[in-house]
Amino acid sequence: MQITNLYTSVACNRTTECADWGPSGLIAYGGCNAVVVLNPRYNGNSAKILYTLVEHTKRVNTVKWLDEQHLLSGGDDGNAVLWQLYDTGAKKRIVLKGHSSGVNAVDGVRLSTELWLLATAAADNSIKLWHLQQNDEISCIQTVELNGGFVFSLRLTLLPHSDKALLATSGDDETVSLWVQHPSDAFEKVHTLSGHEDWVRGLDFVQDGDDLLLASGSQDNFIRLWRIAPRTEQQVRENVVDILNFNETDTGEIRVEEKIIQLSQESWYGITLESVLYGHEGWVYGVHWHKNVNNELRLLSACIDKTLIIWAPTEEGVWLEQVRVGEVGGNSMGFFGGKFSHDGRSIMGHSYQGGFHIWNQSEKHAQRWTSNVIVSGHYGQVRDLAWEHDGSYLMTVSADQTTRLHAPWIQGEQTPTWHELARPQVHGYDMQTLALLSRYRFASGAEEKIVRTFQAPANFIENFRHICRLENDAAGDALLDSLPKGASVPSLGLSNKAVYTVETPEDKTAKAKDEYPDNYFVPITLQTPPQEETLMQNTLWPELQKLYGHGYELYALAATPDGTMLASTCRASNAEHAQIILWNTANWKQLEKLSGHQLTVTQLRFSPDARYLLSVSRDRRWSLYERQELNEPLSSYALVANTDKTNGVHTRIIWACDWSHDGKYFATSSRDGKVVLWTKHEKQQQQPEKSSLNGWQAAGLLELKNESITAVSFAQSCLPDNSYVLAIGMESGLIKIYQFSEGKFQLSYDLNKDLAHHLTVKRLQFRPGQQTGNMQLASCGEDHLVRIYDITLTTH
């Protein structure tokens, strides 16, 4: 069996300096507790996450490329990790242990071919400096205690024409501190740069001839540029340096104060304020220098006001805004960081909601920057997923209060790449569960008492067909003419309202109240997967109906394969609230309530022919309901089998269940580490015994020690040797794939944390409509990741 990662989706963590663009052209960023490596130019014009690196046990706060192969990351677990990378992952990982609290800033420079100098700063109010030898020996050479100070950002650089390092740090005292390395390798504070009136959040060095330029971006909305220039002993004595001469006709000469600092026995440097840049209207979170082949300097600044600005000096040396890009509208908060690509022709920003934005400079028009296709993802726990019935897309719901739709972008002969094509629901409650009713209709449940149902708008169907090269879409043809164009959310509402017509500014009948409309939907024709700002406000689906009936927050949903019936459950601590409600999706009326559990029902599954409805619960039991009239689609269901204390194999919460494709078996998985396959015994079908199992019995038992099994899924077909394929997901984040035949389980593949998840796997489901021998498995977890695996099967 061979498994490859077809698609990974995860958002960038909400911290500054959590993403960096390396000299190899790859972007590294923190996604939950993992370091994620993304190729933004996959297949030329697409983007794809190549792999994830898991070593941190808490959130990754910062990542920094040191060179093409070395990457340094810091996390809330108090560790920094130096990664040595190759094409498909990490060759080596060296953990820097020593901090007692979260590491929030890292950097490093190569002192020689055999020695790296690394710096880390953490919330334990300390800075640590490390030496890394060529033989991978790591040693902490100095710990600087800050006496209660907190470091937001730090940068290491080598002094020009020297092998000595200079360290700049910014803290919560609104200043920038400069530290210089002495011959003993210890760092000493030599100067403090003051002028900012709020916390300094971003720093960056660049070499300008024999000088160093330091940029500092602050929450006072200003960026300051500091020049650190070498001085001779004679210049120091005379202290005569022409810094800035504004106008020869002026009687007085304006001078900027220069501070002379001595860094060693024979080296002096003059520090001056080169310029103050003002163009942002919010906190400046990041600054990044770039020097091109002509030694021309550019500075990129990222701000919470939703803009990135590229600054450049004029011939007279005055720094001016050259390019401003950003996002318009949506409910986002702006950028937490920005970086130049290695060649300077692209810029990247990561936003408050973890989305990436990339702009590329036009080759013909230097002032024109255009958006690039990028991969996006959830920035909260992903709690449920569902494949469309033919496998044309995957839908996921998350605690980040969004429902997202992922589908392949098909471009001619190129390998398809997967992207987020729509965000049908942007809600005000954390999402919990969903069920697809048809290709263009779904129901979702959040941490509220209402089931909400949605219908795709015409604009989505048109773009979806175009991007996915979808042909013979009869479901869409029947709907297109009658559907609204799109949807929007009123300013103070939670319900997506349908938009049928879009008024143009030329519409003279518009009234004063229409000046600030409730909807900002604009129909667009997409040639490529949409950008983050389009996803946030232009891809919503209109709400069809709200279904009231539950007394507590929704927990699980399931629909019959033909979508005519919907089942829902909510959180429950007694039998009354643990009832399953069945709904008729034609008129949205309640059909009946099914009793059978005492506590929350954790998952529901209809059998492939909808004859049975299976439920599993926190009360450690499963219940099986059978349809009374097999030929009647809306026939009532009745309880025919369940487990109790005498015959239930599970001794802890049953988390998940699933049916085999032929309805012969169903699987249940539990916190006690057991997966049980149940089937109806053929000999007892005629004369059911009086047991609560009613002829159903365990056909296979898989027990894993010290594991809680939180997700289980059957493949959509058997292998040629008639064995069943079963995927199980653990609380630890691992995924295992088994083959089941003649009552025995055989492990076929074990996915480790780098390949699978590093926190609890919440749901697994095989993609429908795949050929025998080739399968695709989707998974989602509490680590914010959504993954799709390509599985090539071989029989034993």
N, C-alpha and C positions, 0 to 999 in steps of 0.2 A: 504494500500500500504506500502510495506517495501522496504527500499533502503539501500544497503550496498556498501561500497567502495571496488571495485574489484581491482583497480590498480591506483596508483598515481605515476607520474614521474615528477621530478624537479631536477635541478642541484644545487650544493652548491654555495653560493655567493662567489664572488672573493675577499675575505678578509681573512687575517690571523686569526687563532683561531675561525673560523666560524663553526667548527665541533668539537664535543667531544664525547668520548666513555664512557658511564656511567657504574657504578658498576652492574647495572641490566642487562648488555649485550646489551643495546640499544644505537644506535648512534643518537644524536640530532645535527641538523645543520640548518643554515639559508638558506631558499629558497625564494628569493625575500623578501616580507615583513612578511613571515610566519616562524615559527619554525617547522621544520619537524622532526618527530621521525621515525626512520628506524630500523627494526629488521634484522641484517645481517645474522642471522642463522635461518631464517624462514623455517620450514619443514626440518631442519637439514642442508641442503646443498644449500638452496636458499636464497633469500632476498626479503623483502617487506616493503614498507612504510606503517606504521600502521595508522598514523593520522597526521594532521597538526594543529598547534595552531596559531590563528590570534589575535593579540592585537596591534602590532606595525603598524604604518601607513606609515612607510618608511622602507628602506632596513634594514634587520637584519645583524649586523656586527659581533656579537660574541655570543657564547653560552657556558655555563659551567655547568656541572653536579655538584651539591653539595653533594647529596647522591642518593639513589635509587629512591626517589620520588620527589626530589626538583631539579629544573632546573632554571638557571638564564640566561637571554638573554638581550642584549643591541642593540639598533637600531639607525638609522639616525634621528628618530623623537625626540631624546633627552631623551627617556625613557628607563629605565631598567624594566624588568618584572620578578618576581619570580613566577614560575609555580609549583603548587602541582599536581602531576599526578596520574592517576590510569590507568587501563588496556586500556581504549578506549579514553582517552583524558585528559583534565585538570579538576581537581576537584575544584581548586581555582587558581585565578590569582591576584597577588598583584603588582600594578604598582608603581614604584619608580620614582616620578616626581621631577624635580629640575634642571636638566641640561638644558642649553639653546642651546646646539648643539649636534651633533651625539655622542652617547655612543659607544666607540670602545674597551673597556676592562672592564671585570667584574670578580669578584671572591667572595668567601665567606667561612667562617669557623663557625662551631658551638662552641660557647663559653661554653654553658651549655645545659641541656635538654630543657631549656625554652628560650634560647637566641641565635640568629644568629648575626654574624657580617658580613656585606656585604660591598664591595668596588666597586665603579664604577669610571671610568675615561672617559672624553669626550673631544671633539674638542673645547670646550669652555675654555680650559687650566685649568681645575680644576679636583680634585679628591674629591669624596664625600664618606663618611663613614656612614653606616646606622646600626641601631639596629632593629631587627625584633623580637618582643615578641611572645610568644606562642599563644596569642589571636589575632595574625595577625596585631597588631599595628606596624606601621613602622614609624621610626623617624630618621631624618638626624642628626647625633651627631657631625659631623665636615665637613667643606668644606675647602680643601687645595687649595689655589690659586697659580698657578705655574708661574705667571708673564711672560706669553708668551710661556711657555714650553708646549710641546705636549707629552702625555703619549701613547706609543705604546703597552705596556704590563704591567700587574701588577699581583702579586701573594701574597696571604695571607697565613700565616701558624701560628701555635702555637709554641712558644718556648718550647723545651723539658723540661719536669718536671715543667711546668708553665702553668698558664691560661692566660698569656699575649700574644698578637698577634704581629707578625712581618710582615711588609709589604715591598715588593720589587717592585720598579717601574723602567721602562726604558723609557727614553725620547729621544728627538731629539738633546741631547747634548753628545751622544755617551757614556754615563755613566749609571750605575745602582745605584739607591738611596735606602737606607735602612731606614725604618721608624719604630719606636717602640712605643708601646702603654703605656702611663703612667697611674698611678692609677686613674687619672681623666677621663680616657677613650680617651683622646686626643692623637693623633699621632704626634711625633716629628721626624724630620730627624736627624739621628745620624751618618750616614757615606755615603760616595760616593765611589763606586767601579769603578776605571778607568782602561783602558787598551785596550778596543776596539777602533778601528779607524774608525768606521762608526756606523750608528744607530743600536741599540740593539732591535731586533724584537721579541724575544722569551725568556721567563723566566720560570723556574720551580724549586720548592723546593722538597727535600726528606729528611727524617730523617735517619741518619746513626749512630746507637747507640745513644750516647748522643749528637752527632753533627748534624748540618744541612748542607746539600749540596745544593748549588744554581747553576743551570746551566743557562748560558746566551748565546744565539745565535745571531749573528750579520751579518749585510750586508758586513762586512769585510771578510766573508767566514770562520771565526773562531768561535769556541765554547769555552767558558771559564768556568771552574768549580771552585767555591769558597767554602771553608770550614769555617763554623761558629761554633767554638767549645767553650764550657764553660771553664772559667779559674777561679782558686781560687785566693784569695787576695795575697797569698804568691807567686804564679806564676807571678802575675802581677808585684809585687815588684821586684822580681828577673829578670823578663823578659827573662827567660831562657827556651826556648822550642825547642826541637830538631824537626825541621819540615821535613827536607829532607836530608839524608846523602847518597851521591852517591857512593863513593868508599873509603874504609878504607885506601887504599894505597896513596890516594891523600894527599898532604901536607896541602892543604887548604880545609876547609869544606864549601860546598855551602849551604847557608841558603836562604830561601824565607822570605821576610819581613813579619812580622806579625803585624797587627794593632789591638791594644786593644781598645775596646769600652765598656763603662759602660752603661748598660741598665736600671739599677735601683740601689737602695742604696747598695745592697749586691750582685749584679750579674754583672760579667764581661765576655766578650766574645772576643776570638781572631779570627780575620778574615785573612785567607791566600788564596793565589791562589793555588789551588790544581793541576790543569792541564790545558793545552791549547790543544784543539783537532783540527787537521786540516785534512780534507779529502774531503771536498766539494769544488767545483769549481764555486760557485755562492753564492748569498745571502742566508743565513740560516734564514728561516722564523719561524721555530718552534722547540722546544725541549720538551721532555716529559720523566719523570722518571718512572721506574717500579721496585718494590722490590718484589721478589717472596717469597714463603714460607720458603726458606732457608736463607732469608735475603740477597740474592745476588742482587746487583744493576745492572740495565741496563739503558742506556739512548738512546732514539730515537731522531734523528734529521731529519728535513725535509727541503729540499733545492730546489731552483728554477732551479738547474741543472738536474732535473728529477730523483733525487735519494733520498731514505731514507736510513739512516745508523743506525744500532744498535751498540752502543759502550759498552764495558765491561772491567772491570779492571783485570789485571793479578794478580797472587799471590803476586808479588812484588809491586802491587799498580799502575802499569802503565796502563793507559787507551788506549785500542786499538780498531780498527774497527773489529767487529765480523761478521756482516752480512750487505751486501749492496743489496738493491732491487730497482727497478725503472721501468720506461717505456722506450721503445726504439722507435725512429722514430716518425712519426706523426708531426703535426704542433702545438704541445702544448708547454707550457712554463715551465713545472715543477710543484713542489708541493708548496702549500700555507700553509700546516700544516700537522702534523702527530700525531697519538695517539696509545698507546698500548691498547689492550683490558684489562679487569680487571684481567684476569688470566695470561696475558703476553705472551700467545701463538699465538696471532694474532696482526698484526699491520695494521693501516689504514692510507692512505694518501688522501688528496683532492687536486685536481690539478687546474691549471689556468683556464681551461674550465669547471670547476665545476664537473668533473667526480670523482668518488670514486675508489680507488684501495685497495683491502684487500688481505693480504698474511697470510697464516696459517702455523705454524711450524709443520713439520712432527713429529709424535709421535716416530717413530723409528730412524730418522736421524735428530738430533737437528739442523744441519747446513742447512737443506733443507727447504725452504719456498716456498709454492705453492699458486697461485692466487685463489681467491674465486669469485663465482658469485655475482654480485652486481647490484643494480638498478641505472640507469643513467637518465639524462633528459636534457631538454633545459636550457640554461642560458640566454635566451632573450625572448621577447614576442612571444607566440605561436599564429600565425595568422590564420592558417587554418588546417583542418584535413579532412580525407576521409577514410571511410571503404572500404576495398576490397569488390567486389560485393557479395561474399559469406560470408563475415564477418571473413575471416581467419586471417586478420591482420588489424592494424590501421596505417595510415601514417600521419605524422604531418610536418608542415613547420614553421620556426621561424625566428625572426629577428637576431638570433645568426648565420645565414647564413648556416644552415644545414637543410636537410630533413631526418627525422628519421622514422624507421619502428618498430612498437611494436607488439609483438605476444606472445601467451601463450606458456610456456615451460611445456610440458606434460611428467610427469614421473610416469608411471605405475598407481598405485591406488591413489597416492598423489593428493591433490588439485592443479590444474595448477597455476603457478605464471607467471605474465606477465613481459616481459623484452624487452629491445631494442635489436633487432636482426640484424639490419643493419643501416647504414647511407648512403643511396644511393647517396646523393649529399652533398658535402662540398664546399660551393660556396664563391665567393668574394663579393657578394651583399646580403643585407638583403632579406630573402625570404618573399613572400607575399601570394601566393595562389598555389593550386595544384588541379589536377583532375586525377582520375584513369581511364585508358582506358581499361585495362584488368588486370588479376591477376598479370602479370609480366611486365606491361607497364604503365607509367604514364607521365603526362606533368606537369611542374611547372613553376611558374612565380616569378621573384624577382623584386627588384627595378631597373630594366633595361627594355629595349624595346623588348626583345626577349623572346619568349616562347621556352623552352627547353624540349625535350622529351627523355625519358630514357627507357631502356630495361634491365631486370634482367639478370645477367650473370649466367653461368652454376653452378659456385661454390656456389652462393647464393641459387639457387633452390635446390641443393642437401642438403645443411645444413638446409634450411627452412623445407624441408620435414622431415628431421631426428628429429629436435628439436620439431616441432609441431605435430609429428606423423601423417603426412598428407598422406592419401591414396586416390587412384582414382584421381590422379592429371593429367587429360588428357591435360590440357593447358601446363603443364611442359614437359610432354612426347613428345609433338609435337615440342618443342623448343630445348630440351637439346643438341642434336647432332650438331645443327648449331650455337649455341651461343658461344661467347667468354668466356674464363675462368673467367675474372674479368675486372677491370678497374683501371686506375690511372690518376692523374692529372699532366700534365707537370709542371716543376718548375715555369714558369711564365705565366701559362695559367689558364683558368676558365673551360675548357671543359674536361669532363671525357673521356679519350681515352680507347678504348677496348684493352685488353691484351689477345691474343689468345694462345701464347706459353710462357712458363716461362723458360728462359735459366738457366742452372745450372752453378756453378762455374767451373765445369770440362770442360765446353765447350771451347775448345782450339781456336776456330775461333774468339773469342771475341776480338774486337779492343780496342785501347786505350780509345776512347770516350765512350765505354760502361762501363768504370770503375765507372762512376757516372751516372747510368741510370736515365731516366726521371720517370720510374715507379718503385714502391717498392711493387707491389702486389705479394703476395705469396699465392697460393691456399692452404687452410687448411680445414681439416675435423673437424667440431665442434661437440663435444658430449654435450656441455652445451652452454648457451648464451655467446656471445663473451665479452672479456674485453675491456676496454676503448681504449687501443692502437690498438687493432684489428679493432674496429669500425671506428677509425679515418682514417685508410689507407687501410684496407683490405676488406671493404664491399661496396665499391663504385659500382654504376651501370654505364655501358657505355652510353654515350649520343648518341641518334639516329639521331636527327635532330634539327636544330634551325629554328624557324618560325619568319620571319620578316614581319612587316606590321603596327605595332603601332608606334605612334609618341611620346608617353610618357611612364612612368613606368607602368608595368602591375598591374592590380588590382584584377581581378576576372577571373576564369576559370570554365568551366563546360563541361561534356562530356555526350553524349547520353548513355543510359543504355548498349547498345551493343558495345560502344566504337568506332563506325564508324565515329562519327563527334565530333569535339571539338569547343567550343565557347570561345572567349577571349575578354576582355575589358581592357582599360588602364585609367589612370588618365586623366581627361578632364575638360576643362573650356568652351568648345563650342561644338556644335552639330557634327562637323566633327570628332573630336577626341573621342566623346562619342559613336561612332558606334561600334557595336558588329561584330567581324570577325568570320565567320564560316570556319573551316578547314576540309579537307578530310584526315582522319588519315591513309588511305591506301597509298596515294602518297604525303601527306603533302602539298597539294596545297590549295590556298584560294578558297572557294566556292562562298561566297558572303559577302557583308557588310550590316548590318541591322541598319537603323536609327530609332530614336524614343525618344532619350533623349538629353538633353542640357548639362548635367554635368556628372561626373563620375558615371558609373554603379557599384554599390556596391556588388551585387550578382546576379548570373545567376543560373537558375535551369531548366532542361528539365523535362517534365512530364514523369511518369513511362513508357508510351508507345511511348515516343519521339514525340507525335503529336504536343505538344506545347513547346515553349521556353519562360520562364518567366524571366523578368529582372526588377530589382528595382534600384533606383538611388538617388543621392544627390539632384536631382531636384524635389524630393517629389512625383514622379510619378512611377507607374509601367507600363510596356508594355508587351503585350502578342502576340507572333508570332505563326502562325499555319503553319504546313507543308502542302504544296500544293498537293502533291501526296502521299497519306498515304502508298501505297504499295512500294514506291520507297525510299530506305534508304537515298539516298543523294539528295532528293528533296529539292527545295528551300523553305524558310520560308517567310511569309508575315505578316505584322502587322495587327491584327484583333481586338485588344481592348487595350485601355489604359485609364489612369485617367487624368483629367485636374483639373483646379482650381474649377470647378463647382461641380464635383462629387468625387474628391479625399478625402477620409476620413482623410488621414494623413496630418498634417500641418507642419511637420519637415522632415528631412532626413529619407528616408526608408533604414534601415540598412540590413535587411535580409528577405529571403523568402524561402518557401519550399512547396512541393506538398504532398498531402495525398497519401497513397500507391495505392489507386484505381483511382487516378487522378480526383476525384470528386471535391475536394476543393484545393485551394492553400492559404497559409497564408503569410501575409506581416507584418513586425514589424518595429517600427519607434522610433525616438528620442522623440516623443511626448507621449510615454508611451502606445501607442495603438497597439494591435494585431488585425488584421482584417482577417476573413476567407471569401474568395470569391468563388462563385459557379455560374454555368450557369443556369439561370432560365429555367425550362423545358418548360413552356408555350410559352416562347418567342424564342425557338430554331427555330421554323418554320419561323417566321416573325421578323427578327432582327430590333429593332428600330434604329433611327438615332444617338442615343447617342454614344459617344466614347467608352462606356463600351460594346456596342454590345451584350447586353443580359446578361453580367456578372454583378453580384450584391453582396453586402455584405451579408453574411449569418450569421455572428456572429461578435460581437465586444467585446473585452476585453480591459478595460482601467485601467491602474495603475498610480496613481498620483505620481509625483516627481520621476519618473523612466524613464530611456532611455533603450529601449529593443533592444539589439544588436544581438541577435541570436534566431532562432526559428527552431524547427524540429518536424515533424510528426513521430509517431511510424510506424513500418512496417506492422502493422496489427491492426484491430479493436478488442475491447474487446468483450466477449460473448454477452453483451447487445447492441452491434453495436455502442458503443460510440468510438470516436477517442481520442487518447492520444497525447498530444502536450506538448513539453518542450520549455520553453522560458528562455533566459539568459539575465541578466541585465548589465548595465554599472557599477553598484555597486558590481558585482561579484556573486550575488545571482542567484539561478536557481529555477524555479517553474515548477511544472508539473500539467497540467490541463487535465480534461476529457471534451470533447465537444460532446454534443448530443442535437438535436432538437433546435439548435440556442442558447444554453446556455453553458457557461463555468462553470466548477466546479473545485475548487482547490483540488488536490489530495495529493500533497506533496510540502513542502517548504524546500529547502536545505539552511542552514545558511552558513556563511563565513568559518567556520571550515570545513564543509563538501563540500562546493562548491569552489568558487574562492573569492579572496579578491580584485582583480582588474577586469577590464572589461572582460566579457565572449565574446570571439571572434567567436566561432563556436560550434554548438551542432549537433550531428547526432546519430540516433539510429542504432544499429548494425543489419545488414541484417541477415536473416536466423535463427531468434530466434523463439522458440515455443510461442504460444499464452499463455499469463499469466506470462511469464518470458521474460523480455526485458533487454537489456543492452544499456546504453547511454554513449557516449563519449563526453567530453567537453574539450575545451582549452581556455586559456585566456592570458591577458597581464601580469599576475603574474607568467609566466613561467611554469605553471602547465598544465599537461595533465592528465585527470582523466577518468576512466571508472567505471560506477555504475551498480550494479546488482539491477534490479527492479522486485519485486514480486507483481503482481497486484491482487487486489480484487475488485469485482464489488459491487456497492452500492445497 
